[in-house]
Amino acid sequence: MKSGEGNREQWNKAAESWVEFVRSGQNYYSEHLNGPALIQMMGNVKGMKVLDIGCGEGSFARFFAKAGAKVTAIDISEALIQAAIAEEERHPLGITYYATDAADLHMLQSQNFDVTYCYMAIMDIHDYAGTIAEIARILKPKGRLVIVLAHPCFSLWRVLNGKQVSGWKTRTRRDGTKEYLYNWTSNYLQSHSYPFEWKHNRLTYPFTTTGYHRPLSAYVKTLTTHGFAITQLDEPQPTEDGVKAHPPMAKHYKIPHSIAIEATKIPAKRR
Ligand SMILES: C[S@@+](CC[C@H](N)C(=O)[O-])C[C@H]1O[C@@H](n2cnc3c(N)ncnc32)[C@H](O)[C@@H]1O
């Protein structure tokens, strides 16, 4: 899939299922692994102007608004933005939402935000370079961008030309439980799109979106090209509570599920 239009349609179709999934507390990877990594890297946001890129139904926008930030949030899916606005109307937190492609933030002033984050969304965004260029424009000098993304080196599932090119090698133990042995990958250096099937039983209905695989170096080169320096990097592990409640998450003590990157915009005169 080449354009953001297809992504918009896919996420609009997925919206009802996604909202129910997140709001019913079933997104345990977010609760016990990726969410804590985002919150830690964001740090204290009190009094800051914060932008959420790919906000979905808005749960992290609400989290950071409650933590004292002045939050603006965008997503390509009108249906998800409507769900976020409905929640804002029920429990106002002063969040401003826009339905727009992340690569087109024309409604936002240049050099206006202290921190931007893109949580579990950059690998769903077709024009990631355009998105990073827009973020560089709207951030103040020394502003920060925090990205938490599915780890490109260790994909859950990736398909190229109809063939699986990465995933987990598992075996079944005598007691019938699954053992996760290792994560394998091929065609790592080829950037490509692939269909991502959301079909686990925690969803009210299954749906398919488009994922975009890019090697880590592609993200880092794009960030540095747009005047960012990498100032933190983490490969988060699940919480103990998460592993207790969901034992298969223990595989992420061996192999990371995600990577968290903090990039800081270097003031122009220092470049
Ligand atoms: C996996 S969801 C994550 C949503 C939210 N960050 C969360 O964790 O609940 C990925 C999000 O990226 C959004 N998205 C995909 N392409 C986009 C684009 N080009 N611009 C803005 N948002 C986009 C989707 O609509 C979807 O809400």
The ligand as an SDF file (V2000), in Angstrom:
LIG
                    3D

 27 29  0  0  0  0  0  0  0  0999 V2000
   -1.2840    0.6840   16.5220 C   0  0  0  0  0  0  0  0  0  0  0  0
   -2.2480    2.1320   16.4780 S   0  0  0  0  0  0  0  0  0  0  0  0
   -1.6450    3.0080   17.9050 C   0  0  0  0  0  0  0  0  0  0  0  0
   -2.6020    4.0680   18.3660 C   0  0  0  0  0  0  0  0  0  0  0  0
   -2.2420    4.7510   19.7000 C   0  0  0  0  0  0  0  0  0  0  0  0
   -0.9440    5.3760   19.6570 N   0  0  0  0  0  0  0  0  0  0  0  0
   -2.3480    3.7300   20.8110 C   0  0  0  0  0  0  0  0  0  0  0  0
   -1.3230    3.2080   21.2250 O   0  0  0  0  0  0  0  0  0  0  0  0
   -3.4650    3.4210   21.2420 O   0  0  0  0  0  0  0  0  0  0  0  0
   -1.5020    3.0260   15.1180 C   0  0  0  0  0  0  0  0  0  0  0  0
   -2.1700    4.3790   14.8390 C   0  0  0  0  0  0  0  0  0  0  0  0
   -1.4730    5.0490   13.7800 O   0  0  0  0  0  0  0  0  0  0  0  0
   -2.4440    5.7900   13.0610 C   0  0  0  0  0  0  0  0  0  0  0  0
   -1.8870    6.1420   11.7390 N   0  0  0  0  0  0  0  0  0  0  0  0
   -1.5690    5.3300   10.6950 C   0  0  0  0  0  0  0  0  0  0  0  0
   -1.0950    6.0390    9.6690 N   0  0  0  0  0  0  0  0  0  0  0  0
   -1.0960    7.3390   10.0620 C   0  0  0  0  0  0  0  0  0  0  0  0
   -0.6990    8.5600    9.4330 C   0  0  0  0  0  0  0  0  0  0  0  0
   -0.2110    8.5720    8.1910 N   0  0  0  0  0  0  0  0  0  0  0  0
   -0.8410    9.7050   10.1250 N   0  0  0  0  0  0  0  0  0  0  0  0
   -1.3460    9.7110   11.4080 C   0  0  0  0  0  0  0  0  0  0  0  0
   -1.7330    8.5900   12.0400 N   0  0  0  0  0  0  0  0  0  0  0  0
   -1.6020    7.4220   11.3790 C   0  0  0  0  0  0  0  0  0  0  0  0
   -3.6280    4.8470   12.9970 C   0  0  0  0  0  0  0  0  0  0  0  0
   -4.8280    5.4790   12.6290 O   0  0  0  0  0  0  0  0  0  0  0  0
   -3.6230    4.2660   14.4110 C   0  0  0  0  0  0  0  0  0  0  0  0
   -4.3980    5.0370   15.2860 O   0  0  0  0  0  0  0  0  0  0  0  0
  1  2  1  0
  2  3  1  0
  2 10  1  0
  3  4  1  0
  4  5  1  0
  5  6  1  0
  5  7  1  0
  7  8  2  0
  7  9  1  0
 10 11  1  0
 11 12  1  0
 11 26  1  0
 12 13  1  0
 13 14  1  0
 13 24  1  0
 14 15  1  0
 14 23  1  0
 15 16  2  0
 16 17  1  0
 17 18  1  0
 17 23  2  0
 18 19  1  0
 18 20  2  0
 20 21  1  0
 21 22  2  0
 22 23  1  0
 24 25  1  0
 24 26  1  0
 26 27  1  0
M  CHG  2   2   1   9  -1
M  END
$$$$
